[in-house]
Amino acid sequence: MDNRIYGYARVSTREQNEDRQLEALIKFGVPEQNIIIDKSSCKDSNDYLVKFGRLVLQQ
């Protein structure tokens, strides 16, 4: 099994910008295609888990 690295960036409002988080994840070595970006105002939402799971399974 090869090692893959994934990342998750989240902002809670549409006005916020995820650029700094993306820059940090890419600098850490996370490929852009392996980064999930979530713009959600619901802090109890589990949507990111579904998105992340789909991304991992697609690889």
C-alpha distance matrix in Angstrom:
0.0 3.8 6.6 9.2 12.7 15.2 18.9 21.9 25.5 28.4 32.1 34.6 37.2 37.4 39.6 37.0 34.8 31.1 31.2 31.0 27.9 26.2 27.4 26.0 22.5 22.5 23.9 21.1 18.6 17.7 17.9 20.8 19.2 16.9 20.1 22.0 25.7 27.9 31.6 32.8 36.0 35.1 33.6 32.8 30.9 27.5 27.0 24.4 22.1 22.4 21.9 18.9 17.3 18.2 16.7 13.2 13.6 14.9 11.9
3.8 0.0 3.8 6.4 10.0 13.0 16.6 19.9 23.3 26.5 30.2 33.0 35.4 35.4 37.4 34.7 32.2 28.5 28.3 28.1 25.2 23.3 24.2 22.9 19.5 19.2 20.5 17.9 15.2 14.5 14.6 17.8 16.5 14.5 17.7 20.1 23.7 26.2 29.9 31.5 34.7 34.2 32.7 32.3 30.4 27.2 26.5 23.6 21.8 22.3 21.2 18.0 17.2 17.9 15.7 12.6 13.7 14.4 10.9
6.6 3.8 0.0 3.8 6.7 10.0 13.5 16.9 20.3 23.5 27.2 30.0 32.6 32.8 34.6 31.7 29.3 25.5 25.4 24.9 21.9 20.3 21.2 19.6 16.3 16.3 17.5 14.6 12.3 11.6 12.5 15.8 15.1 12.5 15.3 17.7 21.2 23.7 27.3 28.9 32.0 31.6 29.8 29.7 28.0 25.0 24.5 21.3 19.7 20.7 19.5 16.1 15.9 17.1 14.6 11.6 13.7 14.6 11.3
9.2 6.4 3.8 0.0 3.7 6.6 10.3 13.7 17.0 20.3 23.9 26.8 29.2 29.2 31.0 28.3 25.9 22.1 22.1 21.9 18.8 17.0 18.2 17.0 13.4 13.4 15.2 12.7 10.1 8.6 9.2 12.2 11.4 8.7 11.5 14.1 17.6 20.2 23.8 25.6 28.8 28.6 27.1 27.2 25.3 22.4 21.5 18.3 17.1 18.0 16.4 13.1 13.4 14.4 11.4 9.0 11.7 12.2 9.0
12.7 10.0 6.7 3.7 0.0 3.8 6.9 10.5 13.7 17.1 20.6 23.6 26.1 26.3 27.9 24.9 22.6 18.8 18.8 18.4 15.3 13.7 15.0 13.5 9.9 10.5 12.3 9.6 7.7 5.7 7.6 10.3 10.4 7.2 9.0 11.7 14.9 17.5 21.1 22.9 26.0 26.0 24.3 24.8 23.1 20.6 19.8 16.3 15.7 17.1 15.2 11.8 13.1 14.4 11.3 9.6 13.0 13.6 11.0
15.2 13.0 10.0 6.6 3.8 0.0 3.8 7.1 10.4 13.6 17.2 20.1 22.6 22.8 24.6 21.8 19.6 15.9 16.5 16.4 13.0 11.6 13.7 12.5 8.7 10.0 12.6 10.4 9.1 5.9 7.5 8.9 8.7 5.0 5.8 8.0 11.3 13.8 17.4 19.1 22.3 22.4 20.9 21.5 19.6 17.3 16.3 12.7 12.5 14.0 11.8 8.5 10.6 11.9 8.8 8.0 11.8 12.3 10.8
18.9 16.6 13.5 10.3 6.9 3.8 0.0 3.8 6.7 10.1 13.7 16.7 19.2 19.5 21.2 18.2 16.1 12.4 13.3 13.0 9.5 8.6 11.1 9.9 6.4 8.7 11.3 9.6 9.5 6.3 8.4 8.6 9.5 6.3 4.6 6.3 8.6 11.0 14.4 16.3 19.3 19.7 18.2 19.3 17.7 15.9 15.0 11.2 11.9 13.9 11.5 8.8 11.8 13.2 10.4 10.6 14.4 14.8 13.8
21.9 19.9 16.9 13.7 10.5 7.1 3.8 0.0 3.8 6.6 10.3 13.1 15.7 16.4 18.2 15.3 13.8 10.3 12.2 12.3 8.6 8.6 11.8 10.9 8.2 11.0 13.6 12.3 12.8 9.8 11.4 10.5 11.2 8.6 5.6 4.8 6.1 7.6 11.0 12.6 15.5 16.0 14.6 15.8 14.3 13.0 12.1 8.3 9.9 12.2 9.9 7.9 11.5 13.0 10.9 12.0 15.4 16.0 15.9
25.5 23.3 20.3 17.0 13.7 10.4 6.7 3.8 0.0 3.8 7.0 10.3 12.6 13.1 14.6 11.6 10.1 6.7 9.0 9.3 5.9 6.7 10.1 9.8 8.3 11.1 13.5 13.1 14.2 11.5 13.0 11.2 12.6 10.9 7.2 6.2 4.8 6.2 8.6 10.8 13.5 14.7 13.6 15.7 14.3 14.0 13.0 9.7 12.3 14.4 11.9 10.9 14.7 15.7 13.8 15.4 18.7 18.9 18.9
28.4 26.5 23.5 20.3 17.1 13.6 10.1 6.6 3.8 0.0 3.8 6.6 9.2 10.5 12.2 9.5 9.2 6.8 10.3 10.8 8.1 9.6 12.9 12.7 11.9 14.7 16.9 16.6 17.9 15.3 16.6 14.6 15.6 14.1 10.5 8.3 5.8 4.6 5.8 7.4 9.8 11.2 10.3 12.8 11.7 12.3 11.5 9.0 12.1 14.2 12.3 12.1 15.8 16.9 15.7 17.5 20.5 20.9 21.5
32.1 30.2 27.2 23.9 20.6 17.2 13.7 10.3 7.0 3.8 0.0 3.8 5.8 7.5 8.7 6.1 7.0 6.3 10.1 10.8 9.3 11.2 14.2 14.4 14.4 17.0 18.9 19.1 20.7 18.3 19.5 17.1 18.4 17.3 13.6 11.4 8.2 6.4 5.1 6.6 7.9 10.4 10.1 13.4 12.7 14.2 13.4 11.7 15.1 17.0 15.1 15.6 19.1 20.0 18.9 21.1 23.9 24.1 24.9
34.6 33.0 30.0 26.8 23.6 20.1 16.7 13.1 10.3 6.6 3.8 0.0 3.8 7.0 8.6 7.2 9.5 9.8 13.6 14.3 13.0 15.0 17.9 18.0 18.0 20.7 22.6 22.7 24.3 21.8 22.9 20.5 21.5 20.4 16.7 14.0 10.9 8.1 5.6 5.0 4.6 7.5 7.7 11.3 11.0 13.5 13.0 12.3 15.7 17.4 16.2 17.2 20.4 21.4 21.0 23.2 25.7 26.1 27.3
37.2 35.4 32.6 29.2 26.1 22.6 19.2 15.7 12.6 9.2 5.8 3.8 0.0 3.8 5.3 5.5 8.6 10.2 13.6 15.0 14.5 16.1 18.8 19.6 19.9 22.1 24.1 24.7 26.1 23.7 24.4 21.6 22.6 22.1 18.4 15.8 12.2 9.8 6.3 6.5 5.7 9.5 10.8 14.2 13.6 16.3 15.2 14.9 18.5 19.7 18.2 19.6 22.9 23.3 22.8 25.4 27.8 27.8 29.1
37.4 35.4 32.8 29.2 26.3 22.8 19.5 16.4 13.1 10.5 7.5 7.0 3.8 0.0 3.8 5.5 7.6 9.7 12.6 14.9 14.8 15.6 18.3 19.8 20.0 21.6 23.9 24.9 26.0 23.4 23.6 20.4 21.3 21.5 17.9 15.5 11.8 10.0 6.4 8.0 8.5 12.1 13.9 17.0 15.7 18.0 16.2 15.9 19.7 20.3 18.2 20.0 23.3 23.1 22.4 25.4 27.6 27.1 28.5
39.6 37.4 34.6 31.0 27.9 24.6 21.2 18.2 14.6 12.2 8.7 8.6 5.3 3.8 0.0 3.8 6.5 9.7 12.1 14.0 14.7 15.9 18.0 19.6 20.5 22.0 23.8 25.2 26.6 24.5 24.9 21.7 23.2 23.4 19.8 17.9 14.1 12.8 9.5 11.2 11.0 14.8 16.1 19.5 18.7 21.1 19.6 18.9 22.7 23.6 21.5 22.8 26.3 26.3 25.3 28.1 30.6 30.0 31.1
37.0 34.7 31.7 28.3 24.9 21.8 18.2 15.3 11.6 9.5 6.1 7.2 5.5 5.5 3.8 0.0 3.8 6.7 9.3 10.6 11.2 12.9 14.8 16.1 17.1 19.0 20.5 21.7 23.4 21.5 22.3 19.5 21.3 21.1 17.4 15.8 12.1 11.2 8.6 10.6 10.9 14.4 14.8 18.4 17.8 19.9 18.7 17.3 20.9 22.3 20.1 20.9 24.5 24.9 23.6 26.1 28.9 28.5 29.2
34.8 32.2 29.3 25.9 22.6 19.6 16.1 13.8 10.1 9.2 7.0 9.5 8.6 7.6 6.5 3.8 0.0 3.8 5.6 7.6 8.6 9.7 11.4 13.2 14.3 15.7 17.3 18.9 20.4 18.6 19.2 16.3 18.5 18.6 15.0 14.1 10.6 10.9 9.3 12.3 13.5 16.7 16.9 20.3 19.3 20.7 19.2 17.3 20.8 22.1 19.4 19.9 23.6 23.8 22.0 24.4 27.4 26.7 27.1
31.1 28.5 25.5 22.1 18.8 15.9 12.4 10.3 6.7 6.8 6.3 9.8 10.2 9.7 9.7 6.7 3.8 0.0 3.8 5.7 5.4 6.2 8.7 10.1 10.7 12.3 14.3 15.5 16.9 15.0 15.7 13.1 15.3 15.1 11.5 10.9 7.8 9.0 8.8 11.9 13.9 16.5 16.3 19.3 18.1 18.9 17.4 14.9 18.2 19.7 16.9 16.8 20.6 20.9 18.8 21.0 24.2 23.6 23.7
31.2 28.3 25.4 22.1 18.8 16.5 13.3 12.2 9.0 10.3 10.1 13.6 13.6 12.6 12.1 9.3 5.6 3.8 0.0 3.8 5.5 5.1 6.0 8.6 9.9 10.5 12.0 14.1 15.4 14.1 14.7 12.1 15.0 15.4 12.1 12.6 10.2 12.3 12.3 15.7 17.7 20.4 20.0 23.0 21.8 22.3 20.6 18.0 21.0 22.4 19.3 18.9 22.6 22.7 20.2 22.3 25.5 24.6 24.2
31.0 28.1 24.9 21.9 18.4 16.4 13.0 12.3 9.3 10.8 10.8 14.3 15.0 14.9 14.0 10.6 7.6 5.7 3.8 0.0 3.8 5.5 5.1 6.2 8.7 10.0 10.4 12.3 14.4 13.8 15.2 13.5 16.7 16.4 13.2 14.1 12.1 13.9 14.2 17.1 18.7 21.2 20.1 23.2 22.5 22.9 21.9 18.9 21.6 23.6 20.7 19.8 23.5 24.2 21.5 23.1 26.6 26.0 25.4
27.9 25.2 21.9 18.8 15.3 13.0 9.5 8.6 5.9 8.1 9.3 13.0 14.5 14.8 14.7 11.2 8.6 5.4 5.5 3.8 0.0 3.8 5.4 5.1 6.2 8.6 9.8 10.6 12.6 11.3 13.2 11.7 14.6 13.5 10.2 11.0 9.5 11.4 12.5 15.1 17.1 19.1 17.8 20.5 19.7 19.7 18.8 15.6 18.1 20.2 17.5 16.3 20.0 20.9 18.4 19.7 23.2 23.0 22.4
26.2 23.3 20.3 17.0 13.7 11.6 8.6 8.6 6.7 9.6 11.2 15.0 16.1 15.6 15.9 12.9 9.7 6.2 5.1 5.5 3.8 0.0 3.8 5.4 5.1 6.1 8.4 9.8 10.7 9.1 10.1 8.2 11.3 10.9 7.9 9.5 8.5 11.5 13.1 16.2 18.8 20.7 19.9 22.3 20.9 20.5 19.0 15.8 18.2 19.7 16.6 15.4 19.0 19.4 16.5 18.0 21.5 20.7 20.0
27.4 24.2 21.2 18.2 15.0 13.7 11.1 11.8 10.1 12.9 14.2 17.9 18.8 18.3 18.0 14.8 11.4 8.7 6.0 5.1 5.4 3.8 0.0 3.8 5.5 5.3 6.0 8.6 10.0 9.7 10.9 9.7 13.4 13.3 10.9 13.1 12.3 15.2 16.5 19.6 22.0 24.0 23.0 25.6 24.4 24.1 22.7 19.4 21.6 23.3 20.2 18.8 22.2 22.7 19.5 20.7 24.2 23.4 22.2
26.0 22.9 19.6 17.0 13.5 12.5 9.9 10.9 9.8 12.7 14.4 18.0 19.6 19.8 19.6 16.1 13.2 10.1 8.6 6.2 5.1 5.4 3.8 0.0 3.8 5.5 5.0 6.1 8.7 9.0 11.4 11.2 14.6 13.5 11.3 13.4 13.1 15.7 17.4 20.0 22.1 23.8 22.2 24.5 23.8 23.3 22.5 19.0 20.7 22.9 20.2 18.3 21.6 22.6 19.5 20.2 23.9 23.6 22.2
22.5 19.5 16.3 13.4 9.9 8.7 6.4 8.2 8.3 11.9 14.4 18.0 19.9 20.0 20.5 17.1 14.3 10.7 9.9 8.7 6.2 5.1 5.5 3.8 0.0 3.8 5.4 5.0 6.5 5.5 8.2 8.4 11.4 9.9 8.0 10.6 11.2 14.1 16.5 19.0 21.6 22.9 21.4 23.3 22.1 21.1 20.2 16.5 17.9 19.9 17.2 15.0 18.1 19.1 16.0 16.4 20.1 19.9 18.4
22.5 19.2 16.3 13.4 10.5 10.0 8.7 11.0 11.1 14.7 17.0 20.7 22.1 21.6 22.0 19.0 15.7 12.3 10.5 10.0 8.6 6.1 5.3 5.5 3.8 0.0 3.8 5.3 5.0 4.9 6.3 6.7 10.2 9.8 8.8 12.1 12.9 16.2 18.6 21.5 24.3 25.8 24.6 26.5 25.0 23.9 22.5 19.0 20.4 21.9 18.8 16.8 19.8 20.2 16.6 17.2 20.8 19.9 18.1
23.9 20.5 17.5 15.2 12.3 12.6 11.3 13.6 13.5 16.9 18.9 22.6 24.1 23.9 23.8 20.5 17.3 14.3 12.0 10.4 9.8 8.4 6.0 5.0 5.4 3.8 0.0 3.8 5.3 7.3 9.4 10.4 13.9 13.3 12.3 15.5 16.0 19.1 21.3 24.1 26.5 28.1 26.5 28.6 27.5 26.5 25.5 21.9 23.2 25.0 22.2 19.9 22.8 23.5 20.0 20.2 23.8 23.2 21.1
21.1 17.9 14.6 12.7 9.6 10.4 9.6 12.3 13.1 16.6 19.1 22.7 24.7 24.9 25.2 21.7 18.9 15.5 14.1 12.3 10.6 9.8 8.6 6.1 5.0 5.3 3.8 0.0 3.8 6.0 9.2 11.1 14.0 12.3 11.8 14.8 16.1 18.9 21.5 23.8 26.3 27.4 25.5 27.2 26.3 24.9 24.3 20.5 21.3 23.4 20.9 18.2 20.8 22.0 18.7 18.3 21.9 21.9 19.6
18.6 15.2 12.3 10.1 7.7 9.1 9.5 12.8 14.2 17.9 20.7 24.3 26.1 26.0 26.6 23.4 20.4 16.9 15.4 14.4 12.6 10.7 10.0 8.7 6.5 5.0 5.3 3.8 0.0 3.8 6.3 9.1 11.6 10.2 10.8 14.3 16.1 19.4 22.2 24.8 27.6 28.6 27.0 28.4 27.1 25.4 24.3 20.6 21.2 22.8 20.1 17.4 19.7 20.4 16.8 16.4 19.8 19.4 16.8
17.7 14.5 11.6 8.6 5.7 5.9 6.3 9.8 11.5 15.3 18.3 21.8 23.7 23.4 24.5 21.5 18.6 15.0 14.1 13.8 11.3 9.1 9.7 9.0 5.5 4.9 7.3 6.0 3.8 0.0 3.8 6.3 8.4 6.6 7.1 10.7 12.9 16.1 19.2 21.7 24.8 25.6 24.3 25.5 23.9 22.1 20.8 17.2 17.8 19.2 16.4 13.7 16.2 16.8 13.2 13.1 16.6 16.1 13.9
17.9 14.6 12.5 9.2 7.6 7.5 8.4 11.4 13.0 16.6 19.5 22.9 24.4 23.6 24.9 22.3 19.2 15.7 14.7 15.2 13.2 10.1 10.9 11.4 8.2 6.3 9.4 9.2 6.3 3.8 0.0 3.8 5.4 5.3 7.0 10.7 13.0 16.6 19.6 22.4 25.7 26.7 25.8 27.0 24.9 23.1 21.2 17.9 18.6 19.3 16.2 14.0 16.3 16.0 12.2 12.7 15.8 14.4 12.2
20.8 17.8 15.8 12.2 10.3 8.9 8.6 10.5 11.2 14.6 17.1 20.5 21.6 20.4 21.7 19.5 16.3 13.1 12.1 13.5 11.7 8.2 9.7 11.2 8.4 6.7 10.4 11.1 9.1 6.3 3.8 0.0 3.8 5.3 5.4 8.7 10.3 14.1 16.7 19.8 23.2 24.6 24.1 25.6 23.3 21.8 19.6 16.4 17.9 18.3 14.7 13.4 16.1 15.4 11.8 13.3 16.3 14.6 13.3
19.2 16.5 15.1 11.4 10.4 8.7 9.5 11.2 12.6 15.6 18.4 21.5 22.6 21.3 23.2 21.3 18.5 15.3 15.0 16.7 14.6 11.3 13.4 14.6 11.4 10.2 13.9 14.0 11.6 8.4 5.4 3.8 0.0 3.8 5.6 8.2 10.6 14.1 17.1 19.9 23.5 24.5 24.3 25.3 22.6 20.7 18.2 15.4 16.4 16.1 12.6 11.6 13.8 12.4 8.8 10.7 13.1 11.0 10.1
16.9 14.5 12.5 8.7 7.2 5.0 6.3 8.6 10.9 14.1 17.3 20.4 22.1 21.5 23.4 21.1 18.6 15.1 15.4 16.4 13.5 10.9 13.3 13.5 9.9 9.8 13.3 12.3 10.2 6.6 5.3 5.3 3.8 0.0 3.8 6.6 9.9 13.1 16.5 18.8 22.4 22.9 22.3 23.0 20.5 18.4 16.4 13.2 13.8 14.1 10.9 8.9 11.2 10.8 7.1 8.1 11.2 10.2 9.0
20.1 17.7 15.3 11.5 9.0 5.8 4.6 5.6 7.2 10.5 13.6 16.7 18.4 17.9 19.8 17.4 15.0 11.5 12.1 13.2 10.2 7.9 10.9 11.3 8.0 8.8 12.3 11.8 10.8 7.1 7.0 5.4 5.6 3.8 0.0 3.8 6.4 9.8 13.1 15.6 19.0 19.9 19.2 20.4 18.1 16.5 14.5 11.2 12.6 13.4 10.1 8.5 11.7 11.8 8.6 10.2 13.6 12.9 12.4
22.0 20.1 17.7 14.1 11.7 8.0 6.3 4.8 6.2 8.3 11.4 14.0 15.8 15.5 17.9 15.8 14.1 10.9 12.6 14.1 11.0 9.5 13.1 13.4 10.6 12.1 15.5 14.8 14.3 10.7 10.7 8.7 8.2 6.6 3.8 0.0 3.8 6.5 10.0 12.2 15.8 16.4 16.1 17.1 14.6 13.2 10.9 7.8 9.8 10.5 7.1 6.5 10.1 10.2 8.0 10.4 13.3 13.0 13.5
25.7 23.7 21.2 17.6 14.9 11.3 8.6 6.1 4.8 5.8 8.2 10.9 12.2 11.8 14.1 12.1 10.6 7.8 10.2 12.1 9.5 8.5 12.3 13.1 11.2 12.9 16.0 16.1 16.1 12.9 13.0 10.3 10.6 9.9 6.4 3.8 0.0 3.8 6.7 9.5 13.0 14.4 14.4 16.2 13.8 13.4 11.1 8.4 11.5 12.3 9.2 9.5 13.2 13.2 11.5 14.1 16.9 16.4 17.2
27.9 26.2 23.7 20.2 17.5 13.8 11.0 7.6 6.2 4.6 6.4 8.1 9.8 10.0 12.8 11.2 10.9 9.0 12.3 13.9 11.4 11.5 15.2 15.7 14.1 16.2 19.1 18.9 19.4 16.1 16.6 14.1 14.1 13.1 9.8 6.5 3.8 0.0 3.8 5.9 9.4 10.6 11.0 12.8 10.4 10.6 8.5 6.6 10.3 11.3 8.9 10.0 13.5 13.8 13.1 15.7 18.1 18.1 19.4
31.6 29.9 27.3 23.8 21.1 17.4 14.4 11.0 8.6 5.8 5.1 5.6 6.3 6.4 9.5 8.6 9.3 8.8 12.3 14.2 12.5 13.1 16.5 17.4 16.5 18.6 21.3 21.5 22.2 19.2 19.6 16.7 17.1 16.5 13.1 10.0 6.7 3.8 0.0 3.8 6.9 9.2 10.4 12.9 10.9 12.3 10.3 9.6 13.3 14.1 12.1 13.7 17.0 17.1 16.6 19.4 21.7 21.5 23.0
32.8 31.5 28.9 25.6 22.9 19.1 16.3 12.6 10.8 7.4 6.6 5.0 6.5 8.0 11.2 10.6 12.3 11.9 15.7 17.1 15.1 16.2 19.6 20.0 19.0 21.5 24.1 23.8 24.8 21.7 22.4 19.8 19.9 18.8 15.6 12.2 9.5 5.9 3.8 0.0 3.8 5.5 7.3 9.6 7.8 10.1 8.8 9.1 12.6 13.5 12.5 14.3 17.2 17.8 18.0 20.5 22.5 22.8 24.6
36.0 34.7 32.0 28.8 26.0 22.3 19.3 15.5 13.5 9.8 7.9 4.6 5.7 8.5 11.0 10.9 13.5 13.9 17.7 18.7 17.1 18.8 22.0 22.1 21.6 24.3 26.5 26.3 27.6 24.8 25.7 23.2 23.5 22.4 19.0 15.8 13.0 9.4 6.9 3.8 0.0 3.8 6.1 8.9 8.5 11.7 11.4 12.1 15.2 16.4 16.0 17.6 20.3 21.2 21.5 23.9 25.9 26.5 28.2
35.1 34.2 31.6 28.6 26.0 22.4 19.7 16.0 14.7 11.2 10.4 7.5 9.5 12.1 14.8 14.4 16.7 16.5 20.4 21.2 19.1 20.7 24.0 23.8 22.9 25.8 28.1 27.4 28.6 25.6 26.7 24.6 24.5 22.9 19.9 16.4 14.4 10.6 9.2 5.5 3.8 0.0 3.8 5.5 5.4 9.1 9.7 11.0 13.5 14.8 15.2 16.8 19.0 20.3 21.2 23.1 24.9 25.9 27.8
33.6 32.7 29.8 27.1 24.3 20.9 18.2 14.6 13.6 10.3 10.1 7.7 10.8 13.9 16.1 14.8 16.9 16.3 20.0 20.1 17.8 19.9 23.0 22.2 21.4 24.6 26.5 25.5 27.0 24.3 25.8 24.1 24.3 22.3 19.2 16.1 14.4 11.0 10.4 7.3 6.1 3.8 0.0 3.8 5.6 8.6 10.3 10.6 12.7 14.9 15.5 16.2 18.5 20.3 21.0 22.4 24.5 25.9 27.4
32.8 32.3 29.7 27.2 24.8 21.5 19.3 15.8 15.7 12.8 13.4 11.3 14.2 17.0 19.5 18.4 20.3 19.3 23.0 23.2 20.5 22.3 25.6 24.5 23.3 26.5 28.6 27.2 28.4 25.5 27.0 25.6 25.3 23.0 20.4 17.1 16.2 12.8 12.9 9.6 8.9 5.5 3.8 0.0 3.8 6.5 9.2 10.3 11.4 13.5 14.9 15.8 17.3 19.4 20.6 21.8 23.4 25.2 27.0
30.9 30.4 28.0 25.3 23.1 19.6 17.7 14.3 14.3 11.7 12.7 11.0 13.6 15.7 18.7 17.8 19.3 18.1 21.8 22.5 19.7 20.9 24.4 23.8 22.1 25.0 27.5 26.3 27.1 23.9 24.9 23.3 22.6 20.5 18.1 14.6 13.8 10.4 10.9 7.8 8.5 5.4 5.6 3.8 0.0 3.8 5.6 7.4 8.9 10.3 11.6 13.1 14.6 16.2 17.6 19.1 20.6 22.1 24.1
27.5 27.2 25.0 22.4 20.6 17.3 15.9 13.0 14.0 12.3 14.2 13.5 16.3 18.0 21.1 19.9 20.7 18.9 22.3 22.9 19.7 20.5 24.1 23.3 21.1 23.9 26.5 24.9 25.4 22.1 23.1 21.8 20.7 18.4 16.5 13.2 13.4 10.6 12.3 10.1 11.7 9.1 8.6 6.5 3.8 0.0 3.8 5.4 5.5 7.0 9.1 10.2 11.1 13.1 14.8 15.9 17.2 19.1 21.1
27.0 26.5 24.5 21.5 19.8 16.3 15.0 12.1 13.0 11.5 13.4 13.0 15.2 16.2 19.6 18.7 19.2 17.4 20.6 21.9 18.8 19.0 22.7 22.5 20.2 22.5 25.5 24.3 24.3 20.8 21.2 19.6 18.2 16.4 14.5 10.9 11.1 8.5 10.3 8.8 11.4 9.7 10.3 9.2 5.6 3.8 0.0 3.8 5.4 5.3 6.3 8.6 9.9 10.8 12.5 14.5 15.6 16.8 19.1
24.4 23.6 21.3 18.3 16.3 12.7 11.2 8.3 9.7 9.0 11.7 12.3 14.9 15.9 18.9 17.3 17.3 14.9 18.0 18.9 15.6 15.8 19.4 19.0 16.5 19.0 21.9 20.5 20.6 17.2 17.9 16.4 15.4 13.2 11.2 7.8 8.4 6.6 9.6 9.1 12.1 11.0 10.6 10.3 7.4 5.4 3.8 0.0 3.8 5.4 5.0 5.9 8.3 9.8 10.4 12.1 14.1 15.3 17.0
22.1 21.8 19.7 17.1 15.7 12.5 11.9 9.9 12.3 12.1 15.1 15.7 18.5 19.7 22.7 20.9 20.8 18.2 21.0 21.6 18.1 18.2 21.6 20.7 17.9 20.4 23.2 21.3 21.2 17.8 18.6 17.9 16.4 13.8 12.6 9.8 11.5 10.3 13.3 12.6 15.2 13.5 12.7 11.4 8.9 5.5 5.4 3.8 0.0 3.8 5.5 5.1 5.9 8.5 9.8 10.5 12.1 14.1 15.8
22.4 22.3 20.7 18.0 17.1 14.0 13.9 12.2 14.4 14.2 17.0 17.4 19.7 20.3 23.6 22.3 22.1 19.7 22.4 23.6 20.2 19.7 23.3 22.9 19.9 21.9 25.0 23.4 22.8 19.2 19.3 18.3 16.1 14.1 13.4 10.5 12.3 11.3 14.1 13.5 16.4 14.8 14.9 13.5 10.3 7.0 5.3 5.4 3.8 0.0 3.8 5.5 5.1 6.2 8.6 10.0 10.5 12.2 14.7
21.9 21.2 19.5 16.4 15.2 11.8 11.5 9.9 11.9 12.3 15.1 16.2 18.2 18.2 21.5 20.1 19.4 16.9 19.3 20.7 17.5 16.6 20.2 20.2 17.2 18.8 22.2 20.9 20.1 16.4 16.2 14.7 12.6 10.9 10.1 7.1 9.2 8.9 12.1 12.5 16.0 15.2 15.5 14.9 11.6 9.1 6.3 5.0 5.5 3.8 0.0 3.8 5.5 5.2 6.3 8.8 10.0 10.7 12.9
18.9 18.0 16.1 13.1 11.8 8.5 8.8 7.9 10.9 12.1 15.6 17.2 19.6 20.0 22.8 20.9 19.9 16.8 18.9 19.8 16.3 15.4 18.8 18.3 15.0 16.8 19.9 18.2 17.4 13.7 14.0 13.4 11.6 8.9 8.5 6.5 9.5 10.0 13.7 14.3 17.6 16.8 16.2 15.8 13.1 10.2 8.6 5.9 5.1 5.5 3.8 0.0 3.8 5.4 5.1 6.3 8.7 10.0 11.3
17.3 17.2 15.9 13.4 13.1 10.6 11.8 11.5 14.7 15.8 19.1 20.4 22.9 23.3 26.3 24.5 23.6 20.6 22.6 23.5 20.0 19.0 22.2 21.6 18.1 19.8 22.8 20.8 19.7 16.2 16.3 16.1 13.8 11.2 11.7 10.1 13.2 13.5 17.0 17.2 20.3 19.0 18.5 17.3 14.6 11.1 9.9 8.3 5.9 5.1 5.5 3.8 0.0 3.8 5.4 5.2 6.2 8.6 10.3
18.2 17.9 17.1 14.4 14.4 11.9 13.2 13.0 15.7 16.9 20.0 21.4 23.3 23.1 26.3 24.9 23.8 20.9 22.7 24.2 20.9 19.4 22.7 22.6 19.1 20.2 23.5 22.0 20.4 16.8 16.0 15.4 12.4 10.8 11.8 10.2 13.2 13.8 17.1 17.8 21.2 20.3 20.3 19.4 16.2 13.1 10.8 9.8 8.5 6.2 5.2 5.4 3.8 0.0 3.8 5.5 5.1 6.1 8.9
16.7 15.7 14.6 11.4 11.3 8.8 10.4 10.9 13.8 15.7 18.9 21.0 22.8 22.4 25.3 23.6 22.0 18.8 20.2 21.5 18.4 16.5 19.5 19.5 16.0 16.6 20.0 18.7 16.8 13.2 12.2 11.8 8.8 7.1 8.6 8.0 11.5 13.1 16.6 18.0 21.5 21.2 21.0 20.6 17.6 14.8 12.5 10.4 9.8 8.6 6.3 5.1 5.4 3.8 0.0 3.8 5.5 5.3 6.7
13.2 12.6 11.6 9.0 9.6 8.0 10.6 12.0 15.4 17.5 21.1 23.2 25.4 25.4 28.1 26.1 24.4 21.0 22.3 23.1 19.7 18.0 20.7 20.2 16.4 17.2 20.2 18.3 16.4 13.1 12.7 13.3 10.7 8.1 10.2 10.4 14.1 15.7 19.4 20.5 23.9 23.1 22.4 21.8 19.1 15.9 14.5 12.1 10.5 10.0 8.8 6.3 5.2 5.5 3.8 0.0 3.8 5.5 5.5
13.6 13.7 13.7 11.7 13.0 11.8 14.4 15.4 18.7 20.5 23.9 25.7 27.8 27.6 30.6 28.9 27.4 24.2 25.5 26.6 23.2 21.5 24.2 23.9 20.1 20.8 23.8 21.9 19.8 16.6 15.8 16.3 13.1 11.2 13.6 13.3 16.9 18.1 21.7 22.5 25.9 24.9 24.5 23.4 20.6 17.2 15.6 14.1 12.1 10.5 10.0 8.7 6.2 5.1 5.5 3.8 0.0 3.8 5.4
14.9 14.4 14.6 12.2 13.6 12.3 14.8 16.0 18.9 20.9 24.1 26.1 27.8 27.1 30.0 28.5 26.7 23.6 24.6 26.0 23.0 20.7 23.4 23.6 19.9 19.9 23.2 21.9 19.4 16.1 14.4 14.6 11.0 10.2 12.9 13.0 16.4 18.1 21.5 22.8 26.5 25.9 25.9 25.2 22.1 19.1 16.8 15.3 14.1 12.2 10.7 10.0 8.6 6.1 5.3 5.5 3.8 0.0 3.8
11.9 10.9 11.3 9.0 11.0 10.8 13.8 15.9 18.9 21.5 24.9 27.3 29.1 28.5 31.1 29.2 27.1 23.7 24.2 25.4 22.4 20.0 22.2 22.2 18.4 18.1 21.1 19.6 16.8 13.9 12.2 13.3 10.1 9.0 12.4 13.5 17.2 19.4 23.0 24.6 28.2 27.8 27.4 27.0 24.1 21.1 19.1 17.0 15.8 14.7 12.9 11.3 10.3 8.9 6.7 5.5 5.4 3.8 0.0
